[in-house]
Amino acid sequence: MTDTPPDSPRPAVPYHVAIIMDGNGRWAQRRGKPRTFGHRAGVRAVRKILRAADKAGVRVMTLFAFSQENWHRPELEVKLLMQLFISTLSRETQSLHRNGIRIRFIGDHTDFPPELRAAMHNAEALTATNTRLTLLVAVGYGGQWDIVQAARRLAAEGVEITAERLERCLSTADIPPPDLLIRTGGESRISNFLLWQLAYTELYFSPVLWPDFDDAAFAAALHWYASRERRFGRVPEAA
């Protein structure tokens, strides 16, 4: 389990960064390539940002890789995305393990190919005891789904549904909420991602398409975060 971040003082570097990796398809189309070309470039960007996050001292990173709404994309694109997930896991899992990164997957994986589910399980098992950085990959994930499945679990237990109990049943129950959300690609919305968990997260929207999001762009997001005064609903203390 990842260490719990201190309550005070708030570090300048976010403990937990969540990223909506938007812009792969547009990046490819601007180059006259199929959308899947952009998704492959997006995988390379993940490698760069993981290294940058680790170097900066980020302890948890959550990546929105495939939403429940993404199932409505063209059948061929979805099929190629599933194949890309499988090939990426088979290629990257050992590297993650060697670098002390623990990987976990959150979301509804019922409709995923058996080969992909097996690869996800194997990656989680191999890296389960790593503590350098925790990587959560949200696949088949939706924030509304997460809240509903938590409420259903509590209803099945026959207990009163409270905020504290519901939070303990979310797919991120043992992980502190994100300090910083980055969305690339120029859109300014959270697209059904971590709806409960983002209640007091700082939201940073970048115009950079995900495959072009590099160390400098990530550093700019961290610099912006460091300038924020996080109040969590409180008023600032008097000077």
N, C-alpha and C positions, 0 to 999 in steps of 0.2 A: 504493500500500500504506500502511496506517495505521502511524504511528510505533510502535515498540516501547516499552512503558512501562518506566520505570526499575526496577531490582531493589530499590533501597533509597535513601531511606526510602520506605515505602508512603504514598502520598498519602491525605489524608482523603476525597477525592472518588474514587469508583471509576472506573477507566479504562474498564472494560467492564461494562455493566449488561444483564442478560438479563431478560426479562419474560414470564411466562405470563399472558396477558390473559384471565382467567377471569371469568365472571359476566354476559356479555352477554344470554344467554337468560333467566336468572332476573330480570335488571333489567327486561327487556321484559314478562315474565309478571306481575310485581308491578304493572305499570301497565296490565294487560289488553290488551297488544299482542302481535303475533306475534314470534317470536324474531328474525326478520330486522330488526325495528325496533331491537332491542338491538345487533345487529351494526353497523348504521349509526351508532348512538350511539357504539359502540366506536371507529369510525374517527375521530370527532371527538376522542375521548380521546387517540388516538395523536398527533394534531397538538399537543395541549397538552403532552403529556409529552415529545415531541421538543424542543419549544421550551425546556421546563424543563431537560432534560438538557443541551442545548447551552449554556444560560446557566450551569449549574452547573459545566461543564467536563468532562463525560463525553465520551469520544472514540469509543466504540463502543457501539451498542445493538443487541441481538438480540431480536426479537419473535417469539413463537410464535403464528403466525396460523392455521395449519391443519395438524393432525397427520394422520398416516396413518390413525389410528383414526377421524378425523372423516369418512372416506368411508362409515362405517357409519351415519351420521345419515340421517334421512329424505331421500329422493331430491330432493324439492322444496327442502328447506333447503340441500342441497349445491349444487343448480343456482343458487339465488339467491345463495349465497356466491361462486360462480365469477363471476357477473355483477357482484357488488359489487366483487370484486377488479379486474375489468377497468375498471369505471367509476372506481374510486378511483385506479388507476394513470394513466388518461387525464387525470384532473383534477389529480392531485398531483405528477406527475413534474417538470413545469416548475418548480413551487414548490420542490421539493427541490433541483433543480439551481441555482436562483437563490440558495439559501441555503447552497450549498457542501456539500450532503450527498450522499454516495456511497451508492447502494443496491445491495444484492446479495441474491440469493435462494438459499437452501439447501434441499435436499430432493429427492425423486424427483418430477419433474414430467411423467413419461411420460403419465399419464392426464388431464392438464390440457387444456382446450380449446385448439386451435391459436391462437385469437385471444388468449388469456391468455398463452400461452408467448411469442408475438410481443411483447406489451406488456411482459412482464418483460425480454425481451432488449433491447428499445429503451430501457427505463429504465436498465438496467445500462450500456448503451453510452453514453448521454447523460451519465451522472453518473460515469463511470469515473475521471476525473482529479480529482474533488473530494476535498478533504482535511480539511474542517472537522469532519465527523462521519461515521462509517461506520454505516449502517443495514443490518443483516442481517435479512431476513424469512424465517423458517422456515415453508415451505409444502410440504405433502406430505412433512413431515419426521417422522422418528422416530429417537431416539437409538440404538436397536438396529440399525435400517437403516444408520445412518451408520457404525457399527463394522463391520458385516458387509461393506458395500461397500468399506471401506478394506482389510479382510482379504482380500477377493477380488482387489483390485488387486495386493496384495503376492504373493498366491499365483500370480497370472498371470505376475508377473515372476520367479517362481522363487527368491525370496530368503527368508531367515529372517525370520519375523515377530517383531519386537521392538516394545517400547512406543514407542520413538522413531520407528521407521519407520511404525508404524500411525498415530501422531499426525499425521505429515506427509501422510497420505492422507485424513484426515477432511475434511469439507466446510468446516471452519473452520481449515484448516491454516495460513493466513497471519495468523490473528487470535489474540491472546492469550486465554486462558480468561477467562470472566466472573469478575469480582471479587465481584459482587453479583447474586443472583437474587431477583427480586420475583415472587411469585405473588399475584394478587388473588382475591377471591371467597370467601375463608374456608377453602379446602381446603389441607391440609398435605401435599402430595405433588408430585413433579416430573414425573409423567405422561410418561415416555419422552422427555424433552427433554434434549438435550446430556449424555447419561449419562457419557461419558468426560470431557467438558470441565468438568463441575461437581464434580470430585473434591475441590477445596479451596475451592469458592465459598461465600461467606456466604449463607445462605438466609433470606429475609425473607417471611413470610406475612401478608398483609393481609386483614382481613375486608371491605374495601371492594370492591364490585362494579366491574368494569373501567370502565364508562361514567362512574362517579362518582369515579374515581381522578384527582385533580387535582394542581395544583402543591403544595398543602399536604401531601397524602398522599405525594407523591414526595419532598418535603423531609424528611418524617418517616422515610422509608426510608433516605435518605442520612445523616441524623443518627444513626440506629441503626447504620449501617455504620461511621461514623466512630468509634463507641465500641468497636468490636470489636478484639480483639488477634489478628491473623492469624499463626498459628504454623507452618502448613504441616508439621505433624508434629513440629516441634521443641519443646523445652521453653523457657519464657521465660528470658531472660538474668537472671542474679543481679544484684540491685541493688548 
